[in-house]
Amino acid sequence: MKEKFSIIVTDDDAEMRGLYAEVFRNDGFEVREAKDGLEALEMVNQKAPDVLFTGIVMPRMDGFTLVESLKKSVVTASIPVVFFSHLGREEDQKHAMELGVKKFIVQGMMSVNDVVRTVRSLLTTSEYFISIDPRSLDAQKLAQDFSLNANFLCDENGGQQLALKLSVTDAHSRTFEAKLICV
């Protein structure tokens, strides 16, 4: 039996919002719907969901401002956010990732059922962040092969540290997906 997660589906397009809400409900999610970021923020503050699924361009409060508002509170900062956009502009995707949005989905690029599976996997997949010791084993070879800073810094000014993000793809076989990120 699938675990029951709660989600707020936010979009000013009632038809699109209703479509996703219905598909999430059919997959066992507890769904609340919001017509814009401000309404979603009010709902989050009443009862935090397990995940927030939101459009970007909306009246009163857009998706970016919604995420920025969530990050200001310790209570809501860790709620995973998934953006779905009909535009898919590169600058929007970059801004979303800078804000910590977990996934950016371009409408029409995957089926609604795949969207639900993607959101569910965010809630059931474990992630680990591992620091890299520049002196350990093959660390310098890794730095060289990927043209990284030898001290595993994101920039030469001593800013953020590079880390290895591991996402479990199959816990039984101990399989991970890995990505270098700045932390």
C-alpha positions as CSV (number, residue, x, y, z in Angstrom):
1,M,0.0,0.0,0.0
2,K,1.3,3.4,-0.9
3,E,2.0,5.9,1.8
4,K,-0.5,8.8,1.9
5,F,1.1,12.1,1.4
6,S,-0.4,15.6,1.5
7,I,0.1,18.1,-1.3
8,I,-1.1,21.6,-2.2
9,V,-1.6,22.0,-5.9
10,T,-1.3,25.7,-6.8
11,D,-2.1,27.4,-10.1
12,D,-4.3,30.2,-11.4
13,D,-5.5,28.0,-14.3
14,A,-8.5,26.2,-12.7
15,E,-8.5,23.5,-15.4
16,M,-4.8,22.7,-15.1
17,R,-5.0,22.8,-11.3
18,G,-8.0,20.5,-11.3
19,L,-6.4,18.0,-13.6
20,Y,-3.3,17.6,-11.4
21,A,-5.4,17.6,-8.2
22,E,-7.5,14.8,-9.6
23,V,-4.4,12.7,-10.7
24,F,-2.7,13.2,-7.3
25,R,-6.0,12.2,-5.5
26,N,-6.3,9.1,-7.7
27,D,-2.7,8.2,-6.6
28,G,-3.7,8.4,-2.9
29,F,-2.5,11.9,-2.1
30,E,-4.5,14.1,0.3
31,V,-4.9,17.2,-2.0
32,R,-5.7,20.8,-1.3
33,E,-6.0,23.3,-4.1
34,A,-4.9,27.0,-4.2
35,K,-5.5,29.5,-7.0
36,D,-2.3,31.5,-6.4
37,G,0.8,31.8,-4.2
38,L,-0.9,33.8,-1.5
39,E,-3.7,31.3,-1.0
40,A,-1.1,28.5,-1.0
41,L,1.0,30.3,1.6
42,E,-2.1,30.7,3.8
43,M,-2.9,27.0,3.5
44,V,0.7,26.0,4.3
45,N,0.6,28.1,7.4
46,Q,-2.6,26.4,8.5
47,K,-1.3,22.9,7.9
48,A,2.0,22.2,6.2
49,P,1.8,19.7,3.3
50,D,4.4,17.0,2.6
51,V,5.0,18.7,-0.8
52,L,4.0,21.9,-2.7
53,F,3.3,21.6,-6.4
54,T,3.0,25.0,-7.9
55,G,2.9,27.0,-11.1
56,I,5.1,30.1,-11.5
57,V,3.1,32.9,-13.1
58,M,0.1,33.7,-10.9
59,P,-1.7,36.8,-9.7
60,R,-1.2,38.2,-6.2
61,M,1.9,36.0,-5.5
62,D,3.9,34.1,-8.0
63,G,5.7,30.8,-7.5
64,F,9.1,32.4,-6.9
65,T,7.8,34.7,-4.2
66,L,5.9,31.8,-2.6
67,V,9.1,29.8,-2.3
68,E,11.0,32.8,-0.9
69,S,8.3,33.3,1.7
70,L,8.5,29.6,2.7
71,K,12.3,29.8,3.1
72,K,11.9,32.6,5.7
73,S,10.3,30.3,8.3
74,V,11.9,27.4,10.0
75,V,8.6,25.6,10.0
76,T,8.1,25.8,6.2
77,A,11.6,26.1,4.8
78,S,12.1,22.4,4.4
79,I,8.8,21.7,2.5
80,P,9.8,20.3,-0.9
81,V,8.6,22.4,-3.8
82,V,8.0,21.2,-7.4
83,F,7.5,23.9,-10.1
84,F,5.4,23.1,-13.1
85,S,5.6,25.6,-15.9
86,H,4.2,25.9,-19.4
87,L,7.2,28.0,-20.5
88,G,10.2,26.1,-19.2
89,R,12.5,29.1,-19.6
90,E,16.2,28.4,-18.7
91,E,16.4,31.5,-16.5
92,D,13.3,30.4,-14.6
93,Q,14.8,26.9,-14.1
94,K,18.1,28.4,-12.9
95,H,16.3,30.8,-10.4
96,A,14.1,27.9,-9.2
97,M,17.2,25.7,-8.4
98,E,18.9,28.7,-6.7
99,L,15.8,28.9,-4.4
100,G,16.0,25.2,-3.6
101,V,13.1,24.0,-5.7
102,K,13.4,20.2,-5.8
103,K,12.1,19.7,-9.4
104,F,11.2,21.9,-12.3
105,I,8.7,20.2,-14.7
106,V,7.7,21.7,-18.0
107,Q,4.1,21.0,-18.8
108,G,3.7,18.7,-21.8
109,M,7.2,17.2,-21.4
110,M,5.9,14.2,-19.4
111,S,2.5,12.6,-18.8
112,V,0.6,13.6,-15.7
113,N,1.0,10.1,-14.4
114,D,4.8,10.5,-14.8
115,V,4.6,13.8,-12.9
116,V,2.8,12.1,-10.0
117,R,5.5,9.3,-10.0
118,T,8.2,12.0,-10.0
119,V,6.6,13.9,-7.1
120,R,6.1,10.7,-5.1
121,S,9.7,9.6,-5.7
122,L,10.9,13.0,-4.2
123,L,9.0,12.0,-1.0
124,T,10.2,8.5,-0.8
125,T,13.8,8.8,-2.0
126,S,16.5,9.3,0.5
127,E,19.3,11.8,-0.2
128,Y,22.7,12.2,1.4
129,F,25.2,15.0,1.1
130,I,28.9,13.9,1.5
131,S,31.8,16.2,1.9
132,I,34.9,15.5,-0.2
133,D,38.3,15.4,1.5
134,P,40.8,16.8,-1.2
135,R,43.5,14.4,0.3
136,S,41.5,11.2,0.1
137,L,41.9,8.3,-2.3
138,D,41.0,9.5,-5.8
139,A,39.8,13.0,-4.9
140,Q,42.5,14.8,-6.9
141,K,41.9,12.6,-9.9
142,L,38.2,13.4,-9.7
143,A,39.0,17.1,-9.5
144,Q,41.3,16.8,-12.5
145,D,38.9,14.7,-14.6
146,F,36.0,17.1,-14.0
147,S,38.0,20.4,-14.1
148,L,37.2,21.1,-10.5
149,N,39.0,23.3,-8.0
150,A,41.7,21.1,-6.3
151,N,40.4,22.1,-2.9
152,F,36.8,21.3,-3.9
153,L,35.7,24.9,-3.6
154,C,32.9,26.2,-5.8
155,D,35.0,29.4,-6.5
156,E,38.5,30.6,-5.9
157,N,37.3,33.2,-3.2
158,G,36.9,30.4,-0.6
159,G,33.1,30.4,-0.9
160,Q,30.9,27.3,-1.0
161,Q,32.3,23.8,-0.8
162,L,31.6,21.2,-3.4
163,A,29.9,18.1,-2.0
164,L,28.6,14.8,-3.4
165,K,24.8,14.5,-3.4
166,L,23.7,10.9,-3.4
167,S,20.1,10.0,-4.2
168,V,19.0,6.4,-3.5
169,T,17.7,4.8,-6.7
170,D,17.3,1.3,-5.3
171,A,17.9,0.8,-1.6
172,H,17.8,-3.0,-1.9
173,S,20.8,-3.1,-4.3
174,R,22.4,0.0,-2.7
175,T,22.3,1.9,-5.9
176,F,22.7,5.7,-6.0
177,E,22.6,8.6,-8.4
178,A,25.4,11.0,-7.8
179,K,25.8,14.7,-8.5
180,L,28.4,17.3,-7.4
181,I,26.8,20.4,-5.9
182,C,27.8,23.5,-4.0
183,V,26.8,23.6,-0.3
